[in-house]
Amino acid sequence: MWSATTSCPSFLRRSAILAAASAPRWSAPMAIFIWAPRAFAAERRRTRRKAEKQVGTGGDPRSRECRCRRRRRGPRREGYFGRPIPYARVPVPPSPEDPVPVYLDNNATTQPLPEVAEAVGACLRQTWANPSSVHRAGQAARHAVELARASVARLIGAAPGEVVFTSGATESINLAIRGVVASAGKGNGGSSGRAVVVTTPIEHEAVRELLGELSRRGLVEVRTAPVGRSGAVEPEAIASMMDGGVALVNVMWVNNETGVI
């Protein structure tokens, strides 16, 4: 076992010997056994790189590919046991000289208008307290929330009590679909005795996952209407499934992946 470290790098050989000397007598062979294979691998890599520098690639395509791959990955340094460790790459912010980018992902997230960003910033600076608190700062935040609720209600033609603010799309989808299914009640649906939901195969992933879960639990009967080659929903296909007992028709207005309206 001791002769196994003779071909190791000097610092690894010294470390292995020190570890074996300081360890209990029964664990000395174990220390050499752990260090030796890793040291052999490091020595092989170091020898191969030295040979490549001296004689070139020697017509070996694999060596050229490996060398090109190492160059593309940027500067590297040697870590423990000779393993290459890449430096952390920090994204470079765009400069004013860069061309104006074309942003085509507005269906996922749209850049806010300057006046919207200003209004949100003012709200965060002035009415930042917990709106459920009874102190003055909390009541000011509650007043701002209720004003926003009334504004949204006027925009969509609903009562303020019907407007619920959520943390995002997935929570809103779960709240709406689960609420409709619960209000429909088991036994008041279609022929299967379950609440019937009509949907399409191009809905948001949160919709598909939720309806699949409710269907597996026996709470809903899902009817999937086909779409055309353009990705648009065919109204005739939806109408053919409205045979009574339908609790919810779930069709998105604008597809978040294709942009089809």
FIMARSE-727433 format. One record per residue: z, y, x of N, C-alpha, C in turn. Coordinates in steps of 0.02 Angstrom, whole numbers, padded with zeros to 5 digits, always signed. Atoms other than C-alpha are relative to their C-alpha. Layout:
N
ZYXZYXZYX
...
//
This chain:
261
+00000-00060+00041+00000+00000+00000+00000+00063+00043
-00001-00060-00041+00037+00120+00142-00068+00015+00030
+00066-00012-00030-00137+00096+00217-00048+00030-00050
+00045-00026+00050-00214+00151+00052-00006+00076+00004
+00001-00073-00003-00175+00334+00091-00033+00026+00064
+00028-00024-00063-00261+00341+00260-00063+00041-00010
+00061-00038+00011-00424+00406+00186+00010+00059-00046
-00014-00056+00045-00339+00535+00075-00001+00065+00039
-00009-00065-00032-00341+00722+00112+00070+00006+00029
-00064-00001-00037-00201+00768+00231+00057+00025-00044
-00056-00026+00040-00100+00871+00106+00021-00050-00053
-00018+00051+00049-00108+00731-00023+00037-00057+00034
-00033+00055-00036-00061+00601+00107+00072+00019+00016
-00068-00022-00016+00089+00704+00162+00043+00001-00063
-00038-00003+00062+00141+00733-00019+00019-00070-00024
-00016+00068+00022+00129+00547-00059+00054-00030+00043
-00051+00028-00045+00231+00501+00094+00068+00030-00014
-00063-00032+00016+00364+00630+00053+00028-00024-00066
-00024+00025+00065+00371+00572-00127+00028-00070+00006
-00024+00068-00008+00390+00392-00072+00065-00002+00039
-00061+00000-00040+00522+00435+00057+00060+00025-00039
-00056-00028+00038+00627+00537-00064+00018-00040-00062
-00013+00039+00060+00612+00413-00208+00042-00061+00017
-00037+00062-00012+00720+00258-00228-00046-00053+00030
+00039+00050-00037+00666+00106-00129-00048-00038-00046
+00042+00039+00045+00598+00015-00281-00060+00039-00026
+00054-00040+00028+00486+00161-00333-00050+00024+00051
+00046-00023-00051+00399+00193-00166-00071-00026-00009
+00069+00024+00012+00249+00078-00198-00032+00033-00061
+00028-00031+00060+00230+00157-00370-00026+00069+00015
+00022-00068-00018+00218+00332-00295-00067-00002+00036
+00063+00006-00036+00079+00277-00177-00055-00022-00047
+00051+00025+00048-00011+00187-00318-00025+00057-00044
+00020-00055+00043-00013+00346-00424-00042+00051+00039
+00035-00052-00037-00070+00463-00287-00068-00024+00027
+00059+00023-00036-00202+00353-00203-00064+00005-00040
+00064-00004+00035-00336+00337-00341-00025+00071-00010
+00021-00069+00009-00336+00523-00376-00024+00030+00065
+00021-00025-00065-00347+00561-00192-00068-00027+00020
+00065+00029-00015-00493+00441-00172-00055+00037-00037
+00051-00034+00039-00588+00527-00313-00014+00070+00028
+00009-00067-00029-00558+00699-00236-00038-00004+00065
+00035+00008-00064-00615+00637-00066-00074-00016-00011
+00070+00017+00013-00775+00562-00139-00039+00062-00022
+00034-00061+00021-00818+00726-00226-00012+00047+00058
+00007-00045-00056-00786+00825-00069-00054-00025+00049
+00050+00028-00045-00892+00707+00036-00070+00008-00028
+00066-00007+00031-01037+00712-00088-00024+00072+00005
+00021-00071-00004-01038+00903-00092-00019+00018+00072
+00017-00015-00070-01036+00910+00098-00067-00028+00018
+00065+00030-00015-01183+00791+00107-00057+00038-00033
+00052-00039+00034-01281+00893-00020-00015+00064+00038
+00012-00062-00037-01256+01050+00083-00037-00013+00065
+00031+00014-00065-01312+00965+00244-00072-00023-00006
+00067+00030+00005-01465+00866+00186-00037+00022-00062
+00032-00020+00062-01506+00950+00020+00007-00053-00053
-00005+00048+00055-01538+00852-00136-00030-00067+00017
+00029+00064-00019-01640+00718-00048-00046-00029-00052
+00045+00026+00052-01760+00705-00195+00035-00031-00058
-00038+00030+00055-01622+00652-00312+00002+00049-00059
+00000-00047+00056-01656+00736-00483+00070+00011-00028
-00067-00007+00028-01479+00702-00537+00041+00050+00040
-00037-00047-00042-01409+00797-00389-00023+00071-00014
+00024-00067+00016-01522+00946-00426+00027+00024-00066
-00025-00019+00066-01469+00944-00607+00074+00019+00003
-00071-00014-00005-01286+00938-00560+00012+00067+00034
-00009-00063-00035-01306+01081-00437-00019+00059-00044
+00020-00054+00046-01399+01187-00566+00053+00011-00053
-00050-00007+00052-01267+01150-00695+00061+00036+00027
-00058-00034-00028-01129+01206-00577-00014+00074+00009
+00016-00071-00009-01222+01368-00540+00001+00036-00067
+00001-00033+00065-01247+01405-00726+00069+00012-00028
-00067-00007+00028-01064+01383-00764+00040+00056+00032
-00034-00056-00030-01017+01527-00651+00047-00021+00056
-00044+00016-00056-00887+01538-00512+00054-00049-00021
-00050+00051+00014-00766+01393-00499+00048-00002+00060
-00048+00008-00054-00612+01356-00396+00028-00071-00004
-00027+00068-00003-00529+01195-00342+00072+00001-00025
-00068+00006+00025-00373+01144-00438+00034-00060+00031
-00035+00058-00025-00254+01001-00414-00046-00060+00003
+00039+00061-00010-00332+00840-00349-00075+00015+00006
+00070-00016-00010-00495+00932-00314-00040+00009-00064
+00036-00008+00063-00538+00954-00498-00024+00072-00007
+00025-00069+00009-00651+01106-00532+00030+00031-00062
-00029-00036+00056-00569+01235-00644-00041+00063-00011
+00041-00060+00011-00683+01366-00724+00045+00061-00012
-00035-00062+00014-00627+01546-00728-00008+00018-00074
+00004-00021+00070-00589+01618-00899-00054+00053-00007
+00054-00048+00011-00739+01711-00968+00020+00048-00055
-00019-00052+00048-00701+01874-01056-00064+00029-00030
+00060-00028+00030-00831+01933-01184-00010+00073+00021
+00017-00067-00021-00920+02090-01127-00016+00042-00062
+00016-00041+00059-00916+02228-01260-00068+00033+00007
+00066-00033-00004-01084+02306-01305+00006+00071+00025
+00001-00068-00026-01128+02467-01218-00045+00043-00044
+00044-00043+00040-01211+02620-01298-00073-00008+00017
+00070+00009-00019-01370+02578-01202-00032-00063-00032
+00027+00061+00030-01388+02409-01290-00037+00016-00064
+00037-00013+00063-01514+02399-01433+00044-00013-00060
-00039+00008+00061-01447+02411-01609-00011-00071-00027
+00009+00068+00023-01414+02232-01668-00019-00002-00074
+00017+00013+00070-01484+02164-01831+00050-00050-00026
-00053+00043+00027-01339+02091-01930-00024-00033-00064
+00027+00038+00056-01392+01954-02051+00052-00045-00032
-00053+00043+00027-01223+01883-02103+00043+00038-00050
-00039-00039+00048-01173+02006-02239+00025-00041-00059
-00026+00042+00053-01152+01865-02364+00069-00028+00017
-00066+00024-00022-01003+01806-02260+00049+00058+00005
-00043-00059-00009-00929+01974-02208-00044+00061+00010
+00038-00062-00005-00996+02150-02229+00043+00053+00034
-00036-00054-00033-00947+02295-02118+00021+00052-00051
-00023-00049+00050-00840+02416-02220-00031+00069+00013
+00024-00069-00005-00904+02590-02256+00053+00043+00034
-00049-00043-00033-00822+02731-02157+00054+00025-00048
-00050-00025+00047-00737+02799-02313+00049-00055-00021
-00045+00055+00017-00668+02627-02354+00049-00012+00057
-00045+00009-00057-00598+02606-02178+00052+00056+00003
-00048-00056+00000-00519+02779-02191+00052-00008-00054
-00048+00010+00055-00440+02739-02360+00050-00055+00016
-00045+00054-00018-00370+02575-02297+00048+00022+00056
-00043-00024-00053-00305+02658-02139+00054+00047-00026
-00050-00046+00029-00219+02795-02239+00053-00039-00039
-00048+00040+00038-00139+02664-02352+00048-00036+00047
-00043+00035-00047-00074+02566-02203+00049+00048+00035
-00044-00048-00032-00001+02725-02128+00052+00028-00047
-00044-00035+00046+00079+02795-02285+00038-00047-00047
-00032+00045+00049+00117+02651-02406+00002-00070+00029
-00001+00063-00036+00156+02510-02286+00059-00045-00020
-00061+00038+00016+00320+02451-02365-00015-00057-00048
+00005+00056+00046+00350+02296-02470-00001+00026-00072
+00002-00027+00069+00293+02337-02649+00050-00031-00047
-00051+00031+00042+00427+02222-02719+00069+00029+00012
-00065-00030-00015+00568+02325-02642+00016+00056-00049
-00021-00050+00049+00670+02445-02749+00011+00069+00032
-00010-00066-00031+00687+02584-02619-00062+00043-00008
+00054-00048+00013+00575+02737-02617-00065-00021+00033
+00061+00020-00034+00452+02673-02487-00033-00060-00035
+00027+00058+00035+00433+02508-02580-00032+00019-00067
+00028-00022+00064+00404+02595-02747-00065+00039+00009
+00063-00034-00014+00271+02705-02668-00056-00050+00013
+00050+00052-00011+00181+02549-02608-00018-00035-00066
+00014+00031+00065+00199+02472-02782-00046+00044-00043
+00043-00047+00038+00121+02627-02860-00072-00004+00025
+00067+00005-00028-00028+02614-02741-00034-00065-00022
+00028+00065+00022-00053+02430-02786-00022+00003-00073
+00016-00003+00072-00049+02466-02973-00060+00046-00012
+00059-00043+00007-00174+02609-02953-00063-00039+00018
+00058+00041-00019-00292+02490-02862-00015-00052-00053
+00011+00050+00052-00267+02359-02997-00035+00031-00061
+00031-00034+00057-00311+02483-03134-00072+00019+00015
+00069-00018-00019-00465+02540-03037-00046-00060-00004
+00040+00061+00003-00529+02361-03020-00011-00021-00072
+00006+00019+00070-00494+02328-03204-00053+00042-00036
+00052-00043+00030-00600+02479-03256-00069-00020+00024
+00065+00017-00028-00739+02422-03141-00031-00062-00032
+00026+00062+00028-00755+02248-03218+00012-00005-00075
-00011+00001+00072-00703+02293-03395+00054-00047-00022
-00056+00044+00017-00539+02199-03397+00064+00041-00006
-00066-00032+00003-00357+02239-03429+00034-00005+00068
-00033+00004-00066-00248+02279-03277+00041-00063+00009
-00039+00062-00006-00139+02129-03316-00041-00061+00014
+00044+00057-00014-00290+02016-03296-00026+00000+00072
+00023-00005-00069-00322+02070-03116+00055-00026+00046
-00047+00031-00047-00237+01963-02983-00028+00007+00070
+00021-00006-00070-00247+02004-02798+00021-00062+00038
-00014+00060-00040-00259+01854-02681-00015+00015+00073
+00010-00008-00072-00271+01827-02494-00071-00012+00022
+00068+00014-00020-00452+01771-02496-00037-00042-00051
+00043+00036+00047-00593+01672-02576+00028-00068-00018
-00024+00068+00015-00515+01499-02560+00058+00001-00048
-00056-00006+00047-00355+01552-02646-00024+00020-00070
+00027-00021+00065-00454+01639-02784-00035-00058-00035
+00034+00057+00030-00562+01484-02812+00049-00050-00028
-00050+00048+00023-00411+01370-02825+00037+00027-00061
-00037-00029+00057-00320+01490-02942-00042-00002-00063
+00043-00003+00060-00469+01508-03060-00014-00070-00027
+00019+00067+00025-00524+01326-03069+00060-00039-00024
-00059+00037+00021-00351+01251-03076+00029+00029-00065
-00024-00031+00061-00302+01377-03209-00040-00020-00061
+00043+00020+00056-00451+01336-03319+00011-00073-00018
-00010+00071+00013-00425+01149-03300+00067-00012-00034
-00066+00008+00031-00241+01165-03342+00002+00025-00072
+00000-00027+00068-00274+01274-03495-00042-00042-00047
+00042+00043+00042-00410+01156-03558+00041-00059-00026
-00043+00055+00022-00283+01016-03564-00035-00066+00001
+00030+00067-00002-00314+00832-03538-00007-00027-00071
+00013+00027+00067-00392+00752-03691-00040+00046-00044
+00039-00048+00039-00483+00909-03751-00068+00012+00031
+00063-00010-00034-00636+00886-03642-00056-00039-00032
+00059+00035+00024-00793+00782-03655+00015-00070-00022
-00006+00068+00023-00824+00602-03694+00051-00040+00040
-00047+00036-00042-00714+00545-03550+00072+00022-00011
-00067-00024+00012-00564+00640-03617+00026+00047+00054
-00019-00046-00053-00563+00756-03466-00035+00066-00008
+00032-00066+00002-00602+00940-03445-00067-00005+00037
+00067+00004-00029-00788+00959-03409-00015+00064+00038
+00018-00057-00042-00845+01072-03267-00073-00010+00021
+00070+00001-00020-01030+01111-03239-00006+00042+00064
+00007-00035-00063-01074+01160-03061-00066-00018+00032
+00062+00014-00037-01214+01150-02931+00017-00027+00069
-00015+00028-00067-01230+01064-02762+00001+00052+00056
+00003-00051-00052-01245+01230-02669+00059+00049-00004
-00057-00044+00006-01075+01302-02713+00039+00004+00067
-00042-00008-00059-00947+01360-02586+00038-00064+00014
-00034+00063-00018-00862+01221-02490+00068-00006-00033
-00065+00003+00034-00694+01267-02567-00008-00025-00071
+00013+00024+00068-00769+01236-02740-00014-00075+00000
+00018+00071-00002-00844+01069-02693+00060-00043+00016
-00058+00040-00019-00686+01007-02610+00051-00003-00057
-00050-00001+00054-00574+01061-02754-00023-00043-00059
+00025+00040+00056-00685+00985-02889+00000-00074+00017
-00004+00070-00020-00696+00824-02790+00070-00027-00004
-00070+00022+00004-00507+00815-02778+00021-00009-00073
-00019+00005+00070-00483+00850-02964-00035-00058-00035
+00036+00057+00029-00616+00721-03007+00032-00066+00020
-00031+00061-00023-00533+00588-02901+00067-00012-00034
-00064+00007+00035-00368+00623-02988-00009-00009-00075
+00013+00012+00071-00451+00602-03158+00014+00060-00044
-00016-00060+00040-00422+00782-03214-00062+00034-00027
+00061-00033+00022-00602+00840-03231-00059-00049+00002
+00065+00034-00003-00776+00773-03266-00050+00051+00027
+00045-00048-00034-00897+00859-03146-00072-00019-00017
+00072+00007+00013-01078+00883-03200-00036+00047+00047
+00035-00039-00052-01191+00940-03059-00072+00013-00022
+00068-00019+00020-01348+01035-03108-00044+00006+00063
+00043-00004-00059-01496+01019-02987-00026+00071+00010
+00030-00065-00017-01575+01168-02900-00073-00012+00021
+00070+00005-00019-01758+01204-02864-00009+00000+00075
+00016+00002-00071-01846+01198-02696+00018+00065+00034
-00018-00065-00029-01809+01383-02670+00075+00009+00007
-00072-00006-00002-01622+01352-02687+00030+00036-00059
-00025-00035+00060-01610+01444-02853+00019-00050-00054
-00023+00043+00055-01519+01370-03002-00047+00007-00059
+00044+00000+00059-01629+01321-03149+00042+00008-00063
-00039-00010+00062-01558+01393-03312-00008-00058-00049
+00011+00056+00047-01636+01249-03410+00045-00059+00018
-00043+00056-00021-01537+01123-03307+00072+00012-00021
-00067-00016+00023-01375+01214-03347+00005-00009-00075
-00002+00004+00073-01418+01226-03531+00000-00072-00025
+00003+00070+00022-01454+01039-03542+00067-00035+00006
-00066+00031-00008-01275+01001-03491+00053+00031-00045
-00048-00033+00045-01193+01116-03620-00001-00035-00068
+00001+00039+00062-01168+00982-03751+00068-00002-00034
-00066-00002+00030-00993+01030-03802+00054-00027+00046
-00055+00022-00041-00825+01009-03721+00000+00027+00070
+00002-00028-00067-00872+01111-03567+00053+00053+00007
-00054-00048-00011-00720+01203-03501-00019+00055+00048
+00017-00050-00052-00801+01294-03354-00070-00013+00025
+00064+00001-00035-00973+01334-03286+00009+00038+00065
-00014-00031-00065-00954+01369-03100-00065+00004+00039
+00062-00012-00037-01112+01445-03023+00008+00066+00037
-00008-00062-00038-01106+01572-02883-00060+00047-00013
+00051-00051+00013-01202+01734-02904-00049+00004+00060
+00040-00003-00061-01264+01747-02723+00025-00054+00048
-00021+00054-00044-01263+01597-02607+00021+00028+00068
-00027-00026-00062-01158+01628-02453-00035-00027+00062
+00036+00028-00057-01272+01522-02341-00073+00021+00000
+00072-00014+00004-01450+01552-02402-00015+00071-00021
+00013-00067+00025-01431+01723-02482-00039+00002-00065
+00038+00003+00063-01523+01664-02639+00042+00028-00057
-00035-00029+00058-01477+01764-02794-00016-00041-00062
//
